[in-house]
Amino acid sequence: MNRLIFLLFPLFLQLVLSYPQKLQARAYCRFIHQQQHIPIEIDSSQVKEYYNKAKEIYRSDPKEAQNIVEKGISLAQLHHMSEMEVDLLNLKGVILLKLNQFDESIKTPFQRTQKTRRTQRQKRHDAFFSEYRKCV
């Protein structure tokens, strides 16, 4: 009898101690899954409208287009829309060239490159955790 208890006690202890870790991992996976499915379609249409409007008027009124692009960039950052933010940063660089602000226009490709790298890193991170969710 003592031998049986001696053999089963470590198994019981392992089950009891690993259960909270599994619960925590599952809760984290559910939280990430919920965060990824937040609807942002209304805001994405607004960002696209800002982009299209600025793209139409930047030749005739670059100052107004610059204001519109800034609003679009802030809205895209707020809702984590990295692809639209990159497009708006490209347009911002063109507008700044049109306004003869060469130093500022050189900074926007750098910002765009940083944002693209961050987006790629986030995609790799999401792919890793999607594989992790399958295992848990």
C-alpha positions as CSV (number, residue, x, y, z in Angstrom):
1,M,0.0,0.0,0.0
2,N,2.8,2.4,0.9
3,R,4.5,1.6,-2.4
4,L,1.3,2.5,-4.3
5,I,0.9,5.8,-2.5
6,F,4.6,6.5,-3.1
7,L,4.1,5.9,-6.9
8,L,0.8,7.7,-7.3
9,F,1.6,10.8,-5.2
10,P,4.0,12.4,-7.7
11,L,1.6,11.8,-10.5
12,F,-1.2,13.4,-8.5
13,L,1.0,16.3,-7.6
14,Q,2.0,16.9,-11.2
15,L,-1.7,16.9,-12.3
16,V,-2.7,19.4,-9.6
17,L,0.2,21.8,-10.2
18,S,0.0,21.8,-14.0
19,Y,-3.8,22.4,-14.2
20,P,-3.6,26.2,-13.4
21,Q,-0.9,26.7,-16.0
22,K,-3.1,25.1,-18.7
23,L,-6.1,27.2,-17.6
24,Q,-3.9,30.3,-17.9
25,A,-2.7,29.4,-21.3
26,R,-6.2,28.7,-22.5
27,A,-7.5,32.0,-21.1
28,Y,-4.6,33.9,-22.8
29,C,-5.4,32.2,-26.2
30,R,-9.1,33.2,-25.8
31,F,-8.2,36.8,-25.0
32,I,-5.9,37.0,-28.1
33,H,-8.6,35.5,-30.3
34,Q,-11.2,38.0,-29.0
35,Q,-8.8,40.9,-29.6
36,Q,-8.3,39.8,-33.2
37,H,-12.0,39.8,-34.0
38,I,-12.9,43.3,-33.1
39,P,-14.9,44.8,-35.9
40,I,-13.3,47.9,-37.5
41,E,-15.0,48.1,-40.8
42,I,-16.6,51.6,-40.2
43,D,-13.3,53.1,-39.3
44,S,-11.5,51.4,-42.1
45,S,-13.9,53.0,-44.6
46,Q,-13.2,56.4,-43.0
47,V,-9.4,55.9,-43.4
48,K,-9.9,54.9,-47.0
49,E,-12.0,58.0,-47.6
50,Y,-9.2,60.2,-46.1
51,Y,-6.7,58.5,-48.4
52,N,-8.8,58.8,-51.5
53,K,-9.7,62.5,-50.8
54,A,-6.1,63.4,-50.1
55,K,-5.0,61.5,-53.2
56,E,-7.5,63.5,-55.3
57,I,-6.6,67.0,-54.1
58,Y,-2.8,66.9,-53.3
59,R,-1.9,68.4,-56.7
60,S,-4.2,71.3,-56.4
61,D,-4.2,71.9,-52.7
62,P,-1.3,70.2,-51.0
63,K,-1.8,71.9,-47.6
64,E,-5.3,70.6,-47.3
65,A,-4.2,67.2,-48.4
66,Q,-1.5,67.2,-45.8
67,N,-4.1,67.9,-43.1
68,I,-6.3,65.1,-44.4
69,V,-3.4,62.7,-44.5
70,E,-2.5,63.5,-40.9
71,K,-6.0,62.8,-39.8
72,G,-6.0,59.5,-41.7
73,I,-2.6,58.4,-40.2
74,S,-3.8,59.1,-36.7
75,L,-7.0,57.1,-37.3
76,A,-5.1,54.3,-38.9
77,Q,-2.7,54.2,-35.9
78,L,-5.7,54.2,-33.5
79,H,-7.2,51.2,-35.1
80,H,-4.0,49.3,-35.9
81,M,-4.5,49.4,-39.7
82,S,-0.9,49.1,-40.7
83,E,-1.4,48.7,-44.5
84,M,-3.4,51.8,-44.8
85,E,-1.0,53.7,-42.6
86,V,1.9,52.7,-44.9
87,D,-0.1,54.0,-47.9
88,L,-0.9,57.2,-46.1
89,L,2.8,57.6,-45.2
90,N,3.7,57.2,-48.9
91,L,1.2,59.9,-49.8
92,K,2.5,62.1,-47.0
93,G,6.0,61.9,-48.5
94,V,4.8,62.9,-51.9
95,I,2.8,65.8,-50.5
96,L,5.8,67.0,-48.5
97,L,7.9,66.9,-51.7
98,K,5.2,69.0,-53.4
99,L,5.4,71.5,-50.6
100,N,9.3,71.7,-51.0
101,Q,9.8,70.3,-47.5
102,F,12.6,68.0,-48.5
103,D,14.0,67.2,-45.1
104,E,10.6,66.1,-43.8
105,S,9.8,64.1,-46.9
106,I,12.9,62.1,-46.4
107,K,11.7,61.0,-43.0
108,T,8.5,59.5,-44.2
109,P,10.1,56.6,-46.1
110,F,12.0,55.7,-43.0
111,Q,8.8,55.8,-41.0
112,R,7.1,53.6,-43.6
113,T,10.0,51.1,-43.5
114,Q,9.8,50.9,-39.8
115,K,6.0,50.4,-39.9
116,T,6.4,47.7,-42.6
117,R,9.0,45.8,-40.5
118,R,6.8,46.1,-37.4
119,T,3.8,44.7,-39.4
120,Q,5.9,41.8,-40.7
121,R,7.1,41.0,-37.1
122,Q,3.5,41.1,-35.9
123,K,2.4,38.7,-38.6
124,R,5.2,36.3,-37.6
125,H,4.1,36.6,-34.0
126,D,0.5,35.9,-34.9
127,A,1.5,32.9,-36.9
128,F,3.5,31.5,-34.0
129,F,0.6,31.9,-31.6
130,S,-1.9,30.4,-34.0
131,E,0.2,27.3,-34.0
132,Y,0.5,27.5,-30.2
133,R,-3.3,27.6,-29.9
134,K,-3.6,24.4,-31.9
135,C,-1.4,22.7,-29.3
136,V,-3.2,23.9,-26.2
